[in-house]
Amino acid sequence: MSREQLTNDIWRACDILRRDNNCGGVMEYVEHLSWLLFLKFLDGQEDVFEQEAKSANRKYTRVISRQYRWSNWVTKALGKKGRRTIAAWDDHQLMEFVRGELIPHLASLSGSPEREVIAGIFRDRNVIICDSPENLKDVLKIVDQIDFTNPDDIYTVSHIYEDLLKRLGSENKMAGEFYTPRPVIRFMVEVIDPQIGETVYDPACGTCGFLLEAFLHTQKQEKTPKDREILQRQTYVGQEKKPLPALLGTMNMVLHGVLVPDIRRRNTLAEDIRDGSGLFGETFDVILTNPPFGGKENTRIQKNFPVKANATELLFLQHVMKKLKPKQGARCGIVVPEGTLFRGGAFATVKKELLDDFNLFMVVSLPPGTFAPYSDVKAALLFFERGEQQKEVLYQEIALPDELKKFSKVNSISDEHFAEARQVWQQMKAYIQGKSPRPELTENSWTEDLEELRKRDYDLTARNHRRNEDENLPEPREIIETLIENNRQLKIRLEKLHKMISDKDL
């Protein structure tokens, strides 16, 4: 089957599911198609593993027992013509098997990492299943034609799956939970440069965009079977609070070749990190993440952090600072709302720790509309590592094309918009490592002196000194947030003054 035909068939499957009573929205039909693709993919991979074991004269025990394998039950569901004709299940038989036997069996699997991954997909949730047996059969016929032992089919399906996740993001109000623009992720992964043997963690993994791009990046370094084993089983850890993003993220990793991803259903912020190790005692070499921001957490959650705050972005920043391994070179790339850069109070306290205990080596200001149509919040990227803070921090702005005032769903950010920033970073990195002279910075890049940042009370705002002052005027949102923060600080001081006077009168 050609790539074009396969692409058309999968989109046709989406159309069939969208018409079903149980799958009216994009979220439902993406979920339904996902678990079908997963089971078909797993069946093909197990065929490969079984053949490899046979060639090596060793035994292979399949993860799913015979009656629940895709090749077995789908053949019965659709019927088979040829040398041995098998009558297709009627509608009742099909739905009774899927709802009453298949899903419960998959949800109960245990005993190995592979079985736990499968069980995690199907348990503790209501799996979306077609209301119409006819629709289900039509989709089964399409998915059954995919050959997951064929690299071309795997490539096509993985790219369509990414498109589906992007569509899920753009059409769903909770888009930030599902999709981060891939150009942003690829730039961050390239800067952080994870290596085989390093653990990679995303505390708010969603559909696993960061973990997947980190895998594709490190996979290029793979040279031996041991390298492959490390990437498959010992590298990627993600945490996700909500069930659907966790499901889609697990499947995204599996469909791209990571058969045992460690994706955990947890509320990351529920972990007490005040003692430095956290409840689970894990730390990581690399952290890459775009955590949710703009949310508020209750006082019980806030008690888990050294600096209490209700803003989720500040809690996640503290979390990743604590979860980096206490060794030279452990590093992090994180997306933050631009307000994090200039806000005072608790934000300034955390940023002081960031500059005192880490090396903040780059701040990248993203242009307006980077996350369109998912969010209008202007954001920035922070890159830091364990080690002594250098005397200056590299700042960069990602410039908008001249004809645009902001990016949008139609005119979205792309890899080429990061080309200048990528080049500047590589040149600066070579300079820091003593491999080349100090590079000439561009109109969109500059350095900030560490002591000046401290004098500014840890205001890390990206102020491009190369531009005219009128071009550096703060956004209205920035002015309002500053006023709110100043008003909050004034209120605290007035309350303290009032208490002092009241105590004196007593």
MITOR-824707 format. One record per residue (C-alpha): x negated, y negated, z; residue in three letters. Coordinates in steps of 0.1 Angstrom, whole numbers, padded with zeros to 4 digits, always signed. Layout:
BEGIN
XYZAla ...
// end
This chain:
BEGIN
+0000+0000+0000Met -0014-0035-0009Ser -0018-0062+0017Arg +0008-0083+0000Glu +0034-0055+0001Gln +0026-0046+0037Leu +0029-0083+0047Thr +0063-0086+0029Asn +0075-0053+0045Asp +0066-0064+0081Ile +0083-0098+0076Trp +0113-0078+0063Arg +0113-0058+0095Ala +0114-0091+0114Cys +0145-0102+0094Asp +0162-0069+0101Ile +0156-0072+0138Leu +0166-0108+0139Arg +0201-0098+0127Arg +0205-0073+0155Asp +0227-0081+0184Asn +0199-0074+0209Asn +0173-0093+0190Cys +0188-0126+0181Gly +0159-0148+0190Gly +0122-0148+0181Val +0112-0137+0215Met +0133-0105+0213Glu +0124-0095+0178Tyr +0087-0101+0184Val +0088-0080+0215Glu +0107-0051+0198His +0084-0050+0168Leu +0054-0052+0191Ser +0061-0020+0210Trp +0069-0001+0178Leu +0036-0013+0162Leu +0018-0003+0194Phe +0031+0033+0194Leu +0024+0037+0157Lys -0012+0023+0162Phe -0018+0045+0192Leu -0007+0076+0173Asp -0032+0068+0144Gly -0060+0061+0168Gln -0055+0094+0187Glu -0057+0112+0153Asp -0091+0096+0148Val -0103+0104+0183Phe -0092+0140+0180Glu -0110+0144+0147Gln -0142+0128+0161Glu -0141+0152+0191Ala -0136+0182+0168Lys -0166+0171+0147Ser -0187+0168+0179Ala -0175+0202+0191Asn -0158+0188+0222Arg -0123+0188+0235Lys -0100+0157+0233Tyr -0069+0155+0254Thr -0043+0132+0239Arg -0028+0104+0260Val +0008+0111+0249Ile +0022+0146+0249Ser +0035+0161+0216Arg +0073+0155+0218Gln +0067+0117+0225Tyr +0041+0111+0199Arg +0052+0087+0171Trp +0045+0113+0143Ser +0068+0138+0161Asn +0099+0118+0171Trp +0100+0094+0142Val +0099+0124+0118Thr +0129+0138+0135Lys +0146+0104+0136Ala +0142+0097+0099Leu +0143+0133+0087Gly +0118+0148+0063Lys +0121+0159+0027Lys +0097+0182+0009Gly +0086+0218+0015Arg +0103+0218+0048Arg +0135+0197+0049Thr +0145+0184+0084Ile +0178+0167+0089Ala +0176+0132+0104Ala +0189+0126+0139Trp +0224+0111+0140Asp +0228+0076+0156Asp +0237+0090+0190His +0207+0114+0191Gln +0183+0086+0181Leu +0195+0061+0207Met +0198+0087+0234Glu +0162+0098+0229Phe +0147+0063+0227Val +0166+0049+0257Arg +0170+0080+0278Gly +0137+0099+0272Glu +0110+0080+0253Leu +0109+0047+0272Ile +0112+0063+0307Pro +0084+0088+0299His +0061+0060+0286Leu +0068+0040+0317Ala +0059+0069+0340Ser +0025+0077+0325Leu -0005+0078+0349Ser -0038+0095+0355Gly -0062+0076+0332Ser -0069+0039+0322Pro -0053+0046+0288Glu -0021+0059+0304Arg -0020+0030+0328Glu -0022+0005+0300Val +0008+0022+0282Ile +0028+0024+0315Ala +0021-0012+0322Gly +0038-0021+0289Ile +0070-0002+0294Phe +0077-0002+0332Arg +0091-0028+0355Asp +0111-0045+0327Arg +0140-0041+0303Asn +0124-0031+0270Val +0142-0047+0241Ile +0158-0020+0219Ile +0180-0025+0189Cys +0217-0024+0195Asp +0222-0009+0160Ser +0208+0026+0152Pro +0208+0016+0115Glu +0186-0014+0121Asn +0162+0007+0142Leu +0159+0033+0115Lys +0152+0007+0088Asp +0124-0008+0109Val +0110+0026+0118Leu +0107+0034+0080Lys +0087+0002+0075Ile +0064+0007+0105Val +0059+0044+0097Asp +0043+0034+0063Gln +0015+0016+0080Ile -0018+0035+0080Asp -0037+0025+0112Phe -0067+0046+0101Thr -0070+0022+0071Asn -0091-0009+0079Pro -0071-0029+0054Asp -0038-0021+0071Asp -0053-0029+0105Ile -0066-0062+0093Tyr -0032-0071+0077Thr -0011-0062+0107Val -0034-0080+0132Ser -0032-0112+0112His +0006-0109+0109Ile +0007-0104+0146Tyr -0012-0136+0152Glu +0013-0154+0129Asp +0041-0139+0150Leu +0026-0152+0182Leu +0021-0186+0166Lys +0058-0186+0155Arg +0068-0175+0190Leu +0049-0205+0204Gly +0064-0230+0180Ser +0100-0219+0184Glu +0101-0213+0221Asn +0103-0239+0248Lys +0077-0220+0269Met +0053-0222+0241Ala +0022-0230+0262Gly +0025-0195+0278Glu +0021-0178+0244Phe -0002-0197+0221Tyr -0033-0219+0222Thr -0045-0232+0188Pro -0071-0208+0176Arg -0095-0235+0164Pro -0097-0248+0201Val -0103-0212+0213Ile -0130-0205+0187Arg -0149-0236+0195Phe -0148-0229+0232Met -0160-0193+0227Val -0188-0204+0205Glu -0200-0230+0231Val -0198-0204+0260Ile -0213-0177+0238Asp -0204-0145+0258Pro -0229-0116+0254Gln -0225-0078+0256Ile -0228-0068+0292Gly -0212-0099+0306Glu -0177-0098+0321Thr -0151-0122+0305Val -0121-0134+0325Tyr -0090-0154+0318Asp -0069-0161+0349Pro -0039-0173+0328Ala -0043-0151+0297Cys -0009-0153+0281Gly -0011-0135+0248Thr -0049-0130+0253Cys -0061-0155+0226Gly -0093-0163+0246Phe -0101-0126+0254Leu -0095-0116+0218Leu -0118-0143+0203Glu -0144-0134+0229Ala -0142-0098+0218Phe -0145-0107+0181Leu -0175-0129+0190His -0193-0102+0211Thr -0183-0074+0187Gln -0208-0089+0161Lys -0236-0080+0186Gln -0225-0043+0189Glu -0253-0020+0179Lys -0249+0013+0198Thr -0221+0035+0211Pro -0229+0023+0246Lys -0223-0013+0235Asp -0189-0002+0222Arg -0181+0015+0255Glu -0190-0016+0274Ile -0168-0038+0252Leu -0139-0014+0254Gln -0139-0007+0292Arg -0161-0030+0312Gln -0158-0065+0297Thr -0124-0082+0295Tyr -0101-0090+0324Val -0069-0111+0322Gly -0042-0121+0346Gln -0007-0132+0337Glu +0022-0140+0359Lys +0051-0134+0335Lys +0060-0100+0319Pro +0065-0109+0283Leu +0032-0128+0277Pro +0014-0099+0295Ala +0031-0074+0272Leu +0023-0093+0241Leu -0013-0100+0252Gly -0020-0063+0259Thr -0006-0054+0225Met -0026-0081+0209Asn -0059-0067+0223Met -0050-0031+0214Val -0040-0040+0179Leu -0073-0057+0174His -0093-0027+0187Gly -0096-0031+0225Val -0078+0001+0235Leu -0081-0003+0273Val -0077-0040+0281Pro -0076-0048+0318Asp -0045-0071+0317Ile -0030-0075+0352Arg +0005-0087+0361Arg -0004-0111+0389Arg +0002-0147+0401Asn -0034-0159+0400Thr -0027-0187+0423Leu -0015-0163+0450Ala -0051-0152+0456Glu -0067-0168+0487Asp -0101-0181+0475Ile -0110-0201+0506Arg -0136-0176+0518Asp -0153-0177+0484Gly -0147-0141+0473Ser -0109-0140+0471Gly -0085-0112+0479Leu -0098-0090+0451Phe -0135-0098+0457Gly -0143-0101+0420Glu -0164-0127+0402Thr -0172-0130+0365Phe -0200-0140+0342Asp -0178-0159+0318Val -0144-0176+0322Ile -0124-0190+0293Leu -0089-0203+0299Thr -0061-0227+0291Asn -0041-0226+0324Pro -0006-0240+0327Pro -0006-0276+0338Phe +0021-0301+0348Gly +0036-0276+0372Gly +0040-0279+0409Lys +0031-0252+0436Glu +0046-0249+0470Asn +0027-0253+0503Thr +0023-0216+0508Arg +0004-0213+0475Ile -0016-0245+0483Gln -0029-0229+0515Lys -0050-0205+0494Asn -0073-0233+0482Phe -0100-0254+0499Pro -0085-0286+0485Val -0047-0285+0488Lys -0027-0300+0459Ala +0006-0292+0442Asn -0007-0297+0407Ala -0014-0264+0390Thr -0042-0277+0369Glu -0062-0286+0400Leu -0055-0253+0417Leu -0067-0234+0386Phe -0098-0255+0384Leu -0107-0246+0419Gln -0099-0209+0412His -0123-0207+0382Val -0151-0225+0402Met -0148-0198+0429Lys -0145-0169+0405Lys -0178-0176+0386Leu -0205-0152+0397Lys -0230-0169+0421Pro -0259-0166+0397Lys -0277-0189+0373Gln -0259-0191+0340Gly -0224-0179+0349Ala -0203-0203+0329Arg -0168-0216+0321Cys -0148-0233+0294Gly -0114-0246+0305Ile -0087-0268+0290Val -0074-0295+0314Val -0049-0324+0309Pro -0068-0357+0304Glu -0054-0370+0337Gly -0077-0345+0355Thr -0107-0365+0343Leu -0097-0399+0359Phe -0074-0390+0388Arg -0086-0397+0423Gly -0077-0382+0457Gly -0078-0344+0457Ala -0089-0345+0421Phe -0120-0366+0430Ala -0128-0342+0458Thr -0128-0312+0435Val -0148-0331+0408Lys -0174-0340+0434Lys -0178-0303+0441Glu -0180-0296+0404Leu -0209-0321+0400Leu -0226-0311+0432Asp -0225-0273+0429Asp -0224-0268+0391Phe -0239-0281+0359Asn -0212-0299+0340Leu -0229-0299+0306Phe -0202-0311+0282Met -0168-0328+0282Val -0148-0328+0250Val -0119-0351+0245Ser -0092-0336+0222Leu -0071-0358+0199Pro -0034-0365+0204Pro -0012-0337+0190Gly -0038-0310+0194Thr -0012-0287+0210Phe +0017-0298+0187Ala +0044-0288+0185Pro +0040-0270+0219Tyr +0030-0300+0240Ser +0023-0338+0236Asp +0000-0338+0266Val -0035-0351+0257Lys -0061-0327+0269Ala -0099-0323+0273Ala -0123-0294+0275Leu -0147-0290+0305Leu -0178-0268+0301Phe -0198-0260+0332Phe -0222-0234+0346Glu -0238-0222+0378Arg -0271-0241+0384Gly -0285-0275+0391Glu -0266-0304+0376Gln -0286-0321+0349Gln -0291-0359+0350Lys -0267-0365+0321Glu -0235-0350+0307Val -0228-0347+0269Leu -0195-0362+0259Tyr -0178-0357+0226Gln -0146-0368+0209Glu -0129-0347+0182Ile -0120-0374+0157Ala -0087-0376+0139Leu -0087-0377+0101Pro -0084-0414+0090Asp -0049-0408+0076Glu -0034-0394+0108Leu -0024-0411+0141Lys -0020-0377+0158Lys -0020-0340+0148Phe +0014-0324+0143Ser +0031-0291+0134Lys +0026-0299+0097Val -0009-0314+0101Asn -0025-0293+0127Ser -0060-0291+0141Ile -0083-0268+0123Ser -0118-0254+0126Asp -0133-0280+0103Glu -0123-0307+0128His -0148-0292+0153Phe -0176-0291+0128Ala -0194-0323+0140Glu -0190-0314+0177Ala -0202-0279+0170Arg -0234-0292+0153Gln -0241-0318+0180Val -0237-0292+0207Trp -0261-0267+0190Gln -0287-0295+0185Gln -0283-0306+0222Met -0285-0270+0234Lys -0318-0265+0214Ala -0332-0297+0230Tyr -0322-0286+0265Ile -0340-0253+0259Gln -0371-0271+0248Gly -0368-0258+0212Lys -0364-0291+0194Ser -0367-0329+0200Pro -0337-0349+0214Arg -0311-0351+0186Pro -0296-0383+0173Glu -0260-0385+0186Leu -0231-0394+0163Thr -0204-0421+0165Glu -0182-0395+0183Asn -0208-0383+0209Ser -0227-0399+0237Trp -0241-0390+0272Thr -0230-0402+0306Glu -0255-0406+0335Asp -0248-0383+0364Leu -0253-0411+0390Glu -0230-0434+0371Glu -0202-0408+0372Leu -0207-0406+0410Arg -0206-0444+0413Lys -0173-0443+0394Arg -0159-0421+0422Asp -0161-0390+0399Tyr -0140-0406+0371Asp -0150-0384+0342Leu -0129-0402+0316Thr -0143-0400+0281Ala -0152-0437+0273Arg -0170-0439+0240Asn -0195-0467+0244His -0202-0467+0207Arg -0167-0480+0199Arg -0154-0515+0204Asn -0138-0522+0238Glu -0103-0525+0222Asp -0107-0490+0208Glu -0114-0477+0243Asn -0082-0490+0259Leu -0066-0463+0280Pro -0034-0446+0268Glu -0001-0458+0285Pro +0001-0424+0301Arg -0033-0428+0316Glu -0024-0463+0330Ile +0008-0450+0346Ile -0010-0420+0362Glu -0037-0443+0376Thr -0010-0466+0391Leu +0008-0436+0406Ile -0024-0423+0421Glu -0034-0458+0434Asn +0001-0461+0450Asn -0003-0427+0466Arg -0037-0437+0481Gln -0022-0470+0493Leu +0007-0452+0510Lys -0018-0429+0528Ile -0038-0458+0541Arg -0007-0477+0552Leu +0005-0447+0571Glu -0028-0443+0589Lys -0028-0480+0597Leu +0007-0478+0611His -0002-0448+0632Lys -0033-0467+0646Met -0012-0497+0655Ile +0015-0476+0671Ser -0010-0456+0692Asp -0026-0488+0703Lys +0008-0503+0714Asp +0014-0471+0735Leu 
// end
